[in-house]
Amino acid sequence: MRRAVCPGSFDPIHNGHLEVIARAAGLFDEVIVGVSTNYAKKYRFTLEERIDMARETLASLRGIVVEPVGEGLLAEYCRQRGVDAIVKGLRSSSDFDYELPMATMNRQLTGVETVFLPAEGHYLHLSSTLIKEVFTLGGNVSDFVPRSVLKRLTSGEPVRDQPRRG
C-alpha cells in the first residue's frame, strides 16, 4: 500500500486544500490528512474543530484518513505511520522556496519523499489566513470554503486563541 500524508494546520481547511488532497487520493492508496499545530500561530479553531471540519468535508472521498500529527517532527511521524510521501500543494515559487529545504531535510532524516502538486489556477490566491481576514472584515468566503467551514465561521462564536507554549 502506498501511503501519503498531506500535512497542515487547516485553520480552516479550504477548497485549495481539498483540490490537492483529492488529487493526492488519486495517486496513493491512502492519504492521511495530518492536522498539525504550529505553536507560533494563533488559531481561530481548536485542533478538534479543525479535525472535525476536515473529516466532515472529506467523508465522501475514498482512502482518506484525518488525524492529528501530534508533537515532534513530521519526518518521524511519517516513519512511524509507514508514510511513503509527503504531499504539498504549491501556489507560487515562494511556496517552493519555503518547502524545498523542509523536503530535503525530511528525506535526509527518514528517507520520506515530498511530492509537490501545483495548485489549480483558480485556487492560487487562497490561504487560510486570507480567508479568515476577508471573513472577519465582512467579505463573502462561501466560494472558497466547504459548507462545514462556512457553518462554523458564521455561527457567531467568538474567535478563540489557543494558548502558546512557552
Secondary structure as the mmCIF struct_conf table of DSSP 4:
data_model
#
loop_
_struct_conf.conf_type_id
_struct_conf.id
_struct_conf.beg_label_comp_id
_struct_conf.beg_label_asym_id
_struct_conf.beg_label_seq_id
_struct_conf.end_label_comp_id
_struct_conf.end_label_asym_id
_struct_conf.end_label_seq_id
STRN STRN1 ARG A 3 GLY A 8
TURN_TY1_P TURN_TY1_P1 ASP A 11 PRO A 12
HELX_RH_AL_P HELX_RH_AL_P1 ASN A 15 LEU A 27
BEND BEND1 PHE A 28 ASP A 29
STRN STRN2 GLU A 30 VAL A 35
TURN_TY1_P TURN_TY1_P2 TYR A 39 ALA A 40
BEND BEND2 LYS A 41 LYS A 41
BEND BEND3 ARG A 44 PHE A 45
HELX_RH_AL_P HELX_RH_AL_P2 LEU A 47 LEU A 58
TURN_TY1_P TURN_TY1_P3 ALA A 59 SER A 60
BEND BEND4 LEU A 61 LEU A 61
TURN_TY1_P TURN_TY1_P4 ARG A 62 GLY A 63
STRN STRN3 ILE A 64 PRO A 68
BEND BEND5 GLU A 71 GLY A 72
HELX_RH_AL_P HELX_RH_AL_P3 LEU A 74 ARG A 81
TURN_TY1_P TURN_TY1_P5 GLY A 82 GLY A 82
STRN STRN4 ALA A 85 LEU A 90
BEND BEND6 ARG A 91 SER A 92
HELX_RH_AL_P HELX_RH_AL_P4 SER A 93 THR A 110
STRN STRN5 GLU A 113 PRO A 118
HELX_LH_PP_P HELX_LH_PP_P1 ALA A 119 GLU A 120
HELX_RH_3T_P HELX_RH_3T_P1 GLY A 121 TYR A 123
TURN_TY1_P TURN_TY1_P6 LEU A 124 HIS A 125
HELX_RH_AL_P HELX_RH_AL_P5 SER A 128 THR A 136
TURN_TY1_P TURN_TY1_P7 LEU A 137 GLY A 138
TURN_TY1_P TURN_TY1_P8 SER A 142 PHE A 144
BEND BEND7 VAL A 145 VAL A 145
HELX_RH_AL_P HELX_RH_AL_P6 ARG A 147 LEU A 153
TURN_TY1_P TURN_TY1_P9 THR A 154 SER A 155
HELX_LH_PP_P HELX_LH_PP_P2 GLU A 157 VAL A 159
HELX_LH_PP_P HELX_LH_PP_P3 ASP A 161 ARG A 165
#
